[in-house]
């Protein structure tokens, strides 16, 4: 069996459109949570003042529990499966 090495044109993740999109999703979630997300009355009913977090606290939690390696691996797999090799 012969093995071929193929280099796919892939920008990587650091400061790329892929990492940027993940960053935008996180920012959108944080904005949604900090701005209430639901109507003001629903928000106040479900999230009393003592349980509300600021944007920095949400960011720290997301960074601590997110598995970026899993997300990047899924993106790379998706990209490789859709690349055309001639």
Secondary structure as UniProt FT lines:
FT   TURN            14..15
FT   HELIX           17..34
FT   HELIX           40..46
FT   HELIX           49..51
FT   HELIX           55..65
FT   HELIX           68..82
//
